[in-house]
């Protein structure tokens, strides 16, 4: 039986939402609806429903929604222009709805953060580190395995859609490495989702064996010749592939780890709704009376 997850059971935990995932999910699964200007609003409506359900299920006092706005312009793109080049750009209709989502989040008194330099992952990782330094546990709300690297001893990651939770122990059990080793693991295996190159022939299991043995990527690359003597099938081939692709691995490692986001001075992550702004976004999204009322009832006025 898995041990108790501290952040899951701690009402004071800081909830960090990987928001773009849930906007995209709503874009694909919700029925068509229109805002007051006649523009599609189904992704925004679906995202607000996700937020409502999160608030009703967990009642977090502290919550931050991080959004991705660095498309094609981030530090990672400057390092590797092909980063995420396999992803089509968001259609104009969806971009408009991202704006509506941020407006709703802010009106509900939830802190919304985005950056042209770094991604939502980096914002979340930087906030989790800040919270940890203040003695506060974090719950990262995401289905993205990349964010597992930010989980500390008291933190947890919650895949909201599947309702599955992992703490540091369960992450190590799943991936074979500690959360802090996840960036090295992904640099070795590559990540097709983000178009990050890896070492041919090295999958998750082999990468985990290498990191358990050598601790981190730098030590592994310093001991490539010794990899051939490790006791697993194909060790010599793996050593040869590592030698041939060492530069690729070093490049990939610049993409898989944290790019720090400067936390704004005095940032408040407690919910503080604004009734006037909320009424305005209710009007724009054409919420009916029942939808308005349940939001008014759930928010901490």
N, C-alpha and C positions, 0 to 999 in steps of 0.2 A: 504494500500500500504506500502511495506517495505521501511524503511528509506534508504537514500543513504549510501553506504558502502565506508568508507573513503579510505581504502587501495586499493579498486578496482579503484577508481577514481584518485589515486595519482601516477603519473608517476615515482616518486622517491622510491616507495615501494620496499622492498627486497623480491624477489620471492624465495621461499624455496620448492624445488621439492622432493617429496617422490618417488625417482626414480625407486626403485625396482618394484613398482606397475606397472609402465608403460613398464618396460622391460618384465615383465610376460605377460601383455596384448598383447604385440607385439609377444611374443613367441607363443601365442595361436591363434592369428588371421591373422598373415601375411603369405604370401606364401613362399615356400622354396627358399632360395638363398644361395650362397656359397661365402666365402671370397677367397683371393688369394691362400690360402693353401688348398682349397677344403673343408673346414669345414663349417657347417651350420652358416649362418649369419643373418637369417631372423629377430630374436629378436633385434639384433643390428640395422639393417636397419630400423625396425619399430620404435625403440626408437629414432633414429636420426630424423625420420620424425615427431614424436611427438614434439621433441625439436624445430625443424624448425617451426612448426605450432605455438607453444607457443611464440617463438620470433617474428614471423610475426604478430600475433594477439595482443600481449601486449607490444612489444618493451621494455622489462625491461633493465635498465642499470645495475642492481644488481641482481645476480642470483647465487644460490648455489644448487647443486645436491647432495643429501644425499643418500648413498647406504647402504644396510644391508650386513654386512660381519661377524656378530657375531654368526652365526648359531651353536647352541648347546653349545656355550662357554661363553655367556654373563653373566653379574651379575644376571640377572633374572633366568637363568638356574641353577646358583649356589644356589639361594634361593629356587627354585622349579624345580627339574629336569624334571618334566613332562610338563613344559612350552613349548607350541607349538609342543609337541611330536606327535600330530595328523597330522602333516604336513609331507609329503614325502620329502626327500632331493632333491635338484635340480639336474637334470641329468648333466653329464659332458659336454654335448654339450651346455647347457645353461650357465654353469659356465664360459666356454670359452667366451661366448658372453657378459657376464657381464664385463669381462676384456676389451673387445672391446668397450663397451659403455663408460666405465670410460676413456679409451684412447681418445675417440672422444670428450667427455666433456672437458677434459683437453686441447686438441688441439684447441678446439673452444674458449678457454680462459675463460671457466666457472669453478668456484671452485667446486671440487669434494671431498667430505668428507665421510669417513667410519671408523668404529672402531670394534675391536674384543671384546670390553667390553660392549658397549651399542649399541642400535639400531638406525636406521635412524630417528625414532620418537624422540629420545632423542637429537640427533644432531639438528634436526629442532626446537625442543622446546627451547634448549639452545641458538640457534642463534636468535630465535624470541625474547627471553628475552634480549639478548645483543643489538639487534636492537632497542628494545623499550627503553632501557636505554639511547640510543643515539638519541632518538627522532624520530626514523624511523619506519614507519608502515611495516608490513609483510603481504605477501600473501602466504599462505601455499597451495601448489598444491597437492591435495590428495583426495581420496575417503574414506579414513579411518577415522571413527568417533572418534577414540582415539585421533587424533590430534586436535580435537575441544578444548581440554583442554588448548591449548597454545594460543588461540585467545584473545588478549587484546582489549581494547576499540576501537582502530583505525585499528585493523587487520581484515583479512578475510581469509576464507578457500574456495578454488575453486576446485570443483570436475570437472576437465577438461573434462572428457569423457561425462558427462551429461550437462556440461556448467551451473552448478548451483553454486551460491555463498551464503555464510552465514557469517554474522558478529556476534558479541557477542549477540546482541538482537535476531537475528534469531535462533542462537544456543539455547538460553534459551527457545524460543518459541517451538522449535522442541523437546528438551529433558526434558523440565520442570525444569531445573537447570542451574545455571551459568556455564560458561566454566570451571572455577576453581573447580567446584564440579563434573566434569565428572569422574575423577579417583575414587572418592567415589561411584558414581553411578555404575560404572563397577565392583567395588569390591563387591557390594551388589548383582548385577544381575549375575555376572560371564560373561565370554566371550568365547563362543564355538570356535570361530575362532582361538583364542590363547590358548585354553585349560586351561582357568582360571576358577577355581571353584567359585561358588557364593552361595547364600542362596536359597535352594529349595522353590519355591512358590513366590519368590519376582521377579517381572518383572520390566520393566522400569518405569511404572506409579507409582507403589507402592514405589519403591526406591526413585523416585522424591518427593513424598509426605513426606517421612521420612526425606529427606535432607532439604526440604523447612522448615519443622518444627524444626529440630534440628541443621541445619547449616552445620555440617560436621560429618564424621564417628565417630570420637572420642566422640563427644557429644551424638550422637545416642547410642553408645554402653554403655555410662554411664547412659543412661535413658531407658534401655530396659524395665524395669518394667512399665514405663509410656506409652510405645508404646501401650500396651493393652487397654489403655483408649482413644486412638485416635478415631476420628469419621469416620471410614471407615470399610467396611465389611471385616471380617477376621482379625481385628487388634490383637485379642488375639493369633491367630495362628501365625501371623507374629512375635509377641513378643517372642513366644516360639521358633520359628525357629531361630530367631536372637540369643537367649540365647544358643541354641544348636550348632550354627555354628559361634560363635564369633571369635574363633581362625582362622577358615577358612577365614573369612572376613579380619582379620588383615593380614593374609598371602597374600591374593589376592591384598590388597591395596599396598603391596610392589612391585607388578607386574604392576599395572595399572598406576602408577604415573611416573613422570619424574625421570630418572637417569641422573644427570647432565653430560654433555660432556664438557671437558675443551676446550674453544675456543682458537685456536693457536694464539699466539701473532702476531700482525700485519697482521691478515687475511684480504685479500682484496677480496671483493665480486663483484667488478666491472669487466665486461667482458674485457678480454685482449687476443685476439686470437694469436696463434703462427702459422705463415704461413707454416713453414717447417714441423711441427708436423701434421698440418692439411693435407698437401699434402700426407704425409706418411699414415695417416689413410684413406684418400680417396683411395689410392692405395690398401691398405689391404682389404677394403670393396668393392673394384671394382666399385666405383662411376663412372657413365658416365659423360660426359662433362656438361650436363644440371644440374645434381645434384650438381656437384662441383660449377658451376657458381652461382646458387641461394644461396649457403652457403657463397660464397665470397661476394655476394652483400648484404646479411643481417647482416653480422658481423661488429662490429665497429672497423675498422682498425686505 
